Amino acid sequence: MQIGVNVPNFAPGTDPEVLRQWAQTVEGLGFDLLMVSDHIVVTPDVAEQYPAPFYEPFTTLSWLAGVTRRVRLGTTVLIVPYRHPLLTARMAANLNRLSGGRLVLGVGVGWARQEFEALGVPFHRRGALTDEYLRTMRAAWRDTDDYDTAPIPLWVGGNSDAGIRRAVRLGDAWHPLRLTPAGLTDAAGRLKTIADELGLPEPALMPRIALQETREPVTSPDRLAGVGTIDQITADLDRIRLLGAETVVLDPFNGELTEIRQPERAWQTLAAVAAYTRAQEDR
C-alpha cells in the first residue's frame, strides 16, 4: 500500500516557501503522493473551514512539480462543476505531461453553496454536472494527438452511496474522506455491494484519513482513523492495508490554524509513519 499526504494549500501562514518545504519533506521522507485541496472563491461558508489565502490547485501543483522529482501530485478533491470540463481536461493533461505522468485527479461534486452562487454554477445540479463533465474529460483525453497525455487516474470522492456509484461508473478509484476505522470497514463492504448491484468492476479503494498524533490513546468510539498515538495510527494503516486499499492519504489538517503556521509537529508524525513503513518493508 502506498501512502500520500494532503498538504494544506490555504490559510494564513501558507506561502510559496512553506509549500516548497512541505513538498520536499513529503518527497524526502519517501511518501508516494502529495495532494492539495480545491476552492476558487473563499466565500463565508468556505472561510469557516479553509480561510484565505487559498492557492489554486493546478497552479500550485504545477509549481511543486518543478521542485520535486519523484512524488506523484494530486487533488483531494477538485470540485468538478467549478470549471468547464475542456479547461479541466486541458490543464490536467498539460500538468500530467509536464510532470512526467505524475498527476492523480481526485474529484468531487462540492458542498459550498455560496461558492457555487459566486461562480454562477447551479448548486442543485452539481451531481449531474459532475457526471457530465467527467464523461467529457475522458472523451477529450482519448484524443491523444491533441491532449498528449498518458492516462490520468480519476479518484472519485464522496462518502455517500451516490459518491460510490459515481466512482463505480466513472472513476478508477473511490476516495472516501475522514472515516472512523469501523466506517472504513463498512465503506469497503458498501463499495463491493454497489459495484455488484451495478454489474461493474469494483474500483480501487483510496481513502483519505486524518493524521493527528496524541500522547495518550484516544478511546472515543467516534475516533477518526489516523487520530491517536503513533501505535494507533500505524494500526489503522495496517487495517486499511488489509481492506485492500492501494493508497491511503494522510490529512494533517484538523481544523486548527496553528497547524498551518507550525507544520513541524505534523512533519515529526510523518517521519514516524515513514520509519514504521520502512521497518515493515524490511521484514
Residue pairs with C-beta under 8 A, 6 or more apart in sequence:
1 237
1 240
1 241
1 245
1 246
1 247
1 248
2 32
2 33
2 246
2 247
2 248
3 31
3 32
3 33
3 237
3 247
3 248
3 249
3 250
3 273
3 277
4 31
4 32
4 33
4 34
4 35
4 72
4 74
4 247
4 248
4 249
4 250
5 22
5 26
5 31
5 33
5 34
5 35
5 211
5 249
5 250
5 252
5 270
6 35
6 36
6 37
6 76
6 208
6 249
6 250
6 251
6 252
6 253
7 19
7 22
7 23
7 26
7 34
7 35
7 36
8 14
8 22
8 37
8 252
8 253
8 259
8 260
8 263
9 19
9 36
9 37
9 54
9 55
9 57
9 60
10 37
10 39
10 50
10 51
10 52
10 53
10 54
10 55
10 260
11 50
11 51
11 52
11 53
11 257
11 260
12 51
12 52
12 53
12 257
12 260
12 261
13 257
13 260
13 261
14 53
14 55
14 260
16 63
18 263
19 55
19 60
19 63
19 64
20 64
20 67
21 263
22 34
22 263
23 34
23 64
23 67
23 68
23 71
24 67
24 68
25 267
25 270
26 34
26 71
26 270
27 34
27 68
27 69
27 70
27 71
29 270
29 271
29 274
30 274
30 277
30 278
31 71
31 270
31 274
32 71
32 72
32 247
33 71
33 72
33 73
33 74
33 104
33 247
33 249
34 64
34 68
34 71
34 72
34 73
34 74
35 73
35 74
35 75
35 76
35 104
35 106
35 208
35 249
36 55
36 57
36 60
36 61
36 74
36 75
36 76
37 50
37 57
37 75
37 76
37 77
38 56
38 57
38 75
38 77
38 78
38 79
38 82
39 46
39 50
39 54
39 79
39 112
39 115
40 54
40 56
40 79
40 82
40 115
40 119
41 115
41 118
41 119
42 50
42 51
42 52
42 53
42 54
43 112
43 114
43 115
43 117
43 118
44 114
45 112
45 113
45 114
45 115
46 54
46 112
46 114
46 115
49 255
51 257
57 75
57 78
58 91
58 92
58 95
61 73
61 74
61 75
61 95
61 99
61 103
62 95
62 98
62 99
64 73
65 73
65 95
65 98
65 99
65 102
71 102
72 102
72 103
72 104
73 95
73 99
73 102
73 103
73 104
74 103
74 104
74 105
74 106
74 155
75 104
75 105
75 106
75 107
76 106
76 155
76 157
76 175
76 177
76 208
76 249
76 251
77 106
77 107
77 108
77 155
77 157
77 175
78 88
78 105
78 106
78 107
78 108
79 107
79 108
79 109
79 110
80 88
80 107
80 108
80 109
80 110
80 129
80 130
80 133
80 134
81 109
81 110
81 116
81 121
81 125
81 126
81 129
81 130
81 133
82 110
82 115
82 119
82 121
85 132
85 133
85 134
85 136
85 137
85 140
86 136
86 137
86 140
88 133
88 137
89 136
89 137
89 140
89 141
89 147
90 140
90 147
92 103
92 105
92 137
92 149
92 152
93 140
93 141
93 147
93 148
93 149
93 152
94 149
95 103
96 102
96 103
96 149
96 150
96 152
97 148
97 149
97 150
101 149
101 150
103 152
103 153
104 152
104 153
104 155
105 152
105 153
105 154
105 155
106 155
106 156
106 157
106 175
107 130
107 134
107 154
107 155
107 156
107 157
107 171
108 130
108 156
108 157
108 158
108 163
109 126
109 127
109 130
109 158
109 163
110 116
110 126
113 123
116 122
116 123
116 126
117 123
121 129
122 129
127 162
127 166
130 166
131 166
131 169
131 170
134 154
134 156
134 166
134 170
134 171
135 170
138 154
138 170
140 146
140 147
141 147
141 149
141 151
141 152
153 172
153 173
154 170
154 171
154 172
154 173
155 167
155 171
155 172
155 173
155 174
155 175
155 206
156 163
156 166
156 167
156 170
156 171
156 173
156 174
156 175
156 203
157 163
157 175
157 176
157 177
158 164
158 166
158 167
158 176
159 176
159 177
159 179
159 187
161 190
161 194
163 174
163 176
164 174
164 190
164 191
164 194
165 194
165 198
167 173
167 174
167 175
167 191
167 203
168 174
168 191
168 194
168 195
168 198
168 200
168 201
168 202
168 203
169 198
169 200
171 203
172 203
172 204
173 203
173 204
173 205
173 206
173 246
173 247
174 191
174 203
174 204
174 205
174 206
175 206
175 207
175 208
175 249
176 184
176 187
176 205
176 207
176 208
177 207
177 208
177 251
178 208
178 209
178 210
178 224
178 225
178 251
179 187
179 207
179 209
179 224
179 225
180 221
180 222
180 223
180 224
180 225
181 223
181 225
181 236
181 239
183 225
184 207
184 209
184 225
184 239
184 240
184 243
185 239
185 243
187 205
187 207
188 205
188 243
188 244
191 202
191 203
191 205
192 202
195 201
195 202
195 203
196 202
204 245
204 246
204 247
205 243
205 244
205 245
205 246
206 245
206 246
206 247
206 248
206 249
207 225
207 240
207 245
207 248
207 249
208 248
208 249
208 250
208 251
209 224
209 225
209 226
209 236
209 240
209 248
209 249
209 250
209 251
210 224
210 225
210 226
210 227
210 250
210 251
210 254
211 226
211 227
211 233
211 250
211 251
211 252
211 266
211 269
211 270
211 273
212 224
212 226
212 227
212 228
212 252
212 254
212 269
213 228
213 229
213 230
213 233
213 265
213 268
213 269
213 272
214 227
214 228
214 229
215 229
216 229
217 228
217 229
217 231
217 232
218 227
218 228
218 229
218 232
223 232
225 236
225 239
225 240
226 233
226 236
226 250
226 251
227 233
227 254
228 236
230 269
230 272
230 273
230 276
233 269
233 273
234 273
234 276
237 248
237 273
237 276
237 277
240 248
241 248
250 270
250 273
252 259
252 263
252 266
252 269
252 270
253 259
253 260
259 265
259 266
